């Protein structure tokens, strides 16, 4: 079952939220704990579908297409600022009645999640940060992204070409990665001349520009709920920085996933589940014996 729910974000931007799990069985009236899943830059809610499905066994899991992404609106004149993304997530939590919510974010979505947790501790019961750095990345990083977008051989003739380029031929690929190819195939749509991304690259650069020049450690110190920092061993978040993030978080924990790159939950979905499920069970007060039932 896939169900779309419309959310009104900051400035009236229409956002698409998605439930991928089955609805509660007849007679199950107990409210389920809420989870909001936030994708990274260029991602979309459907990247969370496998995670949302197993989460939905015990929780109400909703994945959000953030502004400029997926099936949410992409207005040219809309704000693509940090504040707008955090406001949108806050609106989703409140309009969907998810509070007290567990926020699970990947990359940019993780930054949005911890900034919302810092701003509205009353709404957030737990936080999972997946492969997102707290340090400033700087101007050189932004230039690299600008050049990378220019290198995309758009339009792609077929989805197979998308998978091959992002999984093998992209100069950023250190070794073949079929999961990376699939990840990017999922954010393409077919037009008259071939396959192009569902997002506007310029909007992505504008979005990214609002966080890459700044460090984000202070917000981590303001997160009052339990928080789990997860990194892929071959991801963008290094071990030293991730452990410093855990130290800075008032109630931080750490997990890592072997044989995973930046797309941790996409590269290794079973290992990702094993890394985060004990943390979630702890939030729910579920002991090991009950969790195994």
C-alpha positions in Angstrom: 0.0 0.0 0.0 1.3 3.4 -1.0 -0.7 6.5 0.1 0.0 10.1 -0.7 -0.9 12.8 1.8 -0.6 16.5 0.9 1.2 18.8 3.3 1.3 22.6 3.1 4.9 23.7 3.6 6.5 27.1 4.3 5.2 29.8 2.0 2.3 27.6 0.9 4.5 25.2 -1.1 2.6 21.9 -1.7 4.6 18.9 -0.4 3.9 15.2 -1.0 4.2 12.9 2.0 4.0 9.1 1.6 3.0 6.1 3.6 4.4 2.9 2.2 3.2 0.4 4.9 -0.1 -1.3 5.4 -2.7 0.6 7.4 -3.5 -0.7 10.9 -5.6 -3.8 11.0 -9.3 -3.6 11.9 -9.7 -3.1 15.6 -6.2 -1.7 16.2 -7.1 1.7 17.7 -3.9 2.3 19.7 -2.0 5.2 18.2 1.4 4.2 16.8 4.6 6.2 17.4 5.3 8.5 14.5 8.4 8.5 12.3 9.2 11.1 9.7 11.8 10.1 7.1 13.8 12.8 5.3 15.8 12.1 2.1 19.0 13.8 1.1 19.7 16.3 -1.6 18.4 15.0 -5.0 16.6 12.2 -3.2 13.0 11.4 -2.9 10.6 9.8 -0.4 10.5 6.5 -2.4 14.2 5.9 -1.5 12.9 5.2 2.0 10.2 2.7 0.9 11.9 -0.5 2.2 12.7 1.2 5.6 9.2 2.7 5.9 7.7 -0.7 5.2 9.4 -2.5 8.1 9.0 0.5 10.4 5.3 0.4 9.7 5.0 -2.9 11.4 5.0 -1.0 14.8 5.0 2.7 13.9 3.3 5.2 11.6 6.2 5.9 9.2 5.8 8.8 6.7 8.4 9.8 4.1 8.4 13.4 2.8 9.3 14.6 -0.7 11.0 17.8 0.3 10.5 21.0 -1.6 12.1 20.9 -5.1 12.2 17.1 -4.9 10.1 14.1 -5.9 6.4 15.0 -6.4 6.5 18.1 -4.2 6.3 21.5 -5.8 9.4 23.1 -7.3 8.5 26.8 -7.6 11.2 28.9 -9.1 10.6 31.8 -6.7 10.3 29.6 -3.6 12.8 29.8 -0.8 15.4 27.0 -0.9 16.9 27.9 2.5 17.8 25.9 5.6 14.9 27.7 7.4 12.4 26.7 4.7 13.4 23.0 4.8 13.2 22.9 8.6 9.8 24.8 8.5 8.5 22.2 6.0 9.5 19.3 8.2 7.9 21.0 11.2 4.7 21.5 9.2 4.7 17.8 8.2 5.0 16.6 11.8 2.2 18.9 13.0 -0.2 18.5 10.1 0.2 14.7 10.1 -0.1 14.4 13.9 3.2 12.5 14.2 4.5 14.1 17.4 6.3 13.1 19.5 8.1 12.0 16.3 11.3 10.1 15.6 13.1 11.9 12.8 15.3 9.8 10.5 17.3 11.8 8.0 19.9 11.0 5.3 22.5 13.6 4.4 20.7 16.9 3.9 17.6 15.4 5.5 19.7 14.5 8.6 20.7 18.2 8.9 17.1 19.2 8.6 16.2 16.6 11.2 18.7 17.7 13.8 17.9 21.4 13.3 14.2 20.7 13.8 15.0 18.6 16.9 17.1 21.5 18.3 14.3 24.1 17.5 11.3 22.0 18.6 12.3 19.5 21.3 8.6 19.3 22.2 7.9 17.6 18.9 10.8 15.1 18.7 11.3 12.0 20.7 14.3 10.5 18.9 16.7 11.3 16.0 18.7 9.2 13.6 21.5 11.0 11.6 22.6 9.0 8.5 26.0 10.0 6.9 25.8 13.8 7.3 28.8 16.0 8.4 28.5 18.8 10.9 31.6 20.6 9.7 31.6 23.3 7.0 32.4 22.0 3.5 33.4 25.3 1.9 33.5 27.0 -1.4 35.7 24.3 -3.1 33.0 21.7 -2.4 30.3 23.9 -4.0 32.4 24.4 -7.1 33.0 20.6 -7.3 29.2 20.1 -7.3 28.6 22.8 -10.0 31.2 21.1 -12.2 29.7 17.7 -11.5 26.2 18.7 -12.6 27.7 20.1 -15.8 29.4 16.7 -16.5 26.0 14.8 -16.5 25.4 13.6 -20.1 21.8 14.8 -20.3 19.5 13.7 -21.6 20.0 10.0 -21.0 18.6 7.9 -23.8 17.4 5.1 -21.5 17.2 4.2 -17.8 20.0 1.6 -18.5 22.2 4.5 -19.5 21.3 6.3 -16.2 22.2 3.2 -14.2 25.5 2.7 -16.1 26.7 6.3 -15.8 25.9 6.8 -12.1 26.9 3.3 -11.2 30.1 3.0 -13.3 31.1 6.0 -15.6 30.5 8.9 -13.3 34.0 10.3 -12.3 32.9 10.4 -8.7 32.5 6.6 -8.7 35.6 4.9 -7.2 34.3 1.4 -8.0 31.2 0.1 -9.7 28.1 0.5 -7.6 24.8 -0.9 -8.9 22.9 0.5 -6.0 24.1 4.0 -6.8 22.9 3.5 -10.4 19.5 2.4 -9.1 19.4 5.4 -6.7 19.7 7.9 -9.5 17.5 6.0 -11.9 14.7 6.5 -9.3 15.0 10.3 -9.6 14.7 10.4 -13.4 11.6 10.9 -15.5 11.1 10.5 -19.3 10.6 13.5 -21.5 10.4 14.0 -25.3 14.2 14.0 -25.6 15.0 11.3 -23.1 15.5 10.9 -19.3 16.2 13.9 -17.1 16.1 14.4 -13.3 12.8 15.2 -11.6 14.6 18.1 -9.8 16.2 21.3 -11.2 20.0 21.1 -10.7 20.1 24.9 -10.1 17.6 24.5 -7.3 19.8 21.8 -5.8 22.9 24.1 -5.9 20.9 26.9 -4.3 19.7 24.5 -1.6 23.2 23.3 -0.9 24.7 26.8 -0.9 22.6 27.5 2.3 24.6 25.0 4.4 28.0 24.2 2.9 29.7 27.4 4.1 28.7 26.9 7.8 29.4 24.4 10.5 26.4 23.0 12.3 27.8 21.8 15.7 25.9 24.3 17.8 22.5 22.8 16.8 23.8 19.3 17.8 24.4 20.5 21.3 20.8 21.7 21.5 19.3 18.3 20.6 17.8 17.0 23.9 16.3 13.7 22.7 18.3 10.4 22.2 20.2 10.5 18.9 22.0 7.9 16.8 24.7 8.8 14.4 25.1 6.2 11.6 27.9 6.2 9.0 28.8 3.9 6.1 32.4 2.8 6.4 33.0 4.1 2.8 30.7 7.1 3.2 31.3 10.9 3.4 31.2 11.1 7.2 34.5 10.0 8.6 34.8 8.1 11.9 36.6 10.9 13.8 33.9 13.4 12.9 31.1 11.1 13.6 32.4 10.2 17.0 32.8 13.9 17.8 29.2 14.4 16.8 28.2 11.7 19.2 30.3 13.4 21.9 28.7 16.7 21.3 25.1 15.4 21.3 23.8 15.3 24.8 22.4 11.8 24.4 24.4 10.6 21.4 25.0 7.0 20.2 27.0 5.6 17.3 26.6 2.9 14.7 28.4 2.1 11.5 27.5 -0.1 8.5 30.2 -2.1 6.7 30.4 -2.3 2.9 28.3 0.8 2.6 29.0 4.1 1.1 27.1 7.4 1.4 23.8 5.8 0.5 23.9 3.6 3.6 20.2 2.6 3.7 20.2 2.0 0.0 23.5 0.1 -0.2 22.9 -2.2 2.7 19.2 -2.2 3.7 19.5 -5.3 6.0 22.6 -4.0 7.8 21.0 -0.6 8.0 18.0 -2.1 9.7 20.3 -4.0 12.1 22.1 -0.8 13.0 19.0 1.3 13.8 16.4 -1.1 15.1 18.0 -1.6 18.6 18.0 2.2 19.0 14.3 2.5 17.9 13.4 -0.4 20.2 15.1 1.4 23.1 12.9 4.5 22.4 9.8 2.3 22.4 10.9 0.5 25.6 11.1 -2.8 23.8 13.5 -5.3 25.3 15.5 -7.8 23.2 13.1 -10.7 23.9 10.0 -8.7 22.9 11.8 -7.3 19.8 12.5 -10.8 18.6 8.8 -12.0 18.9 
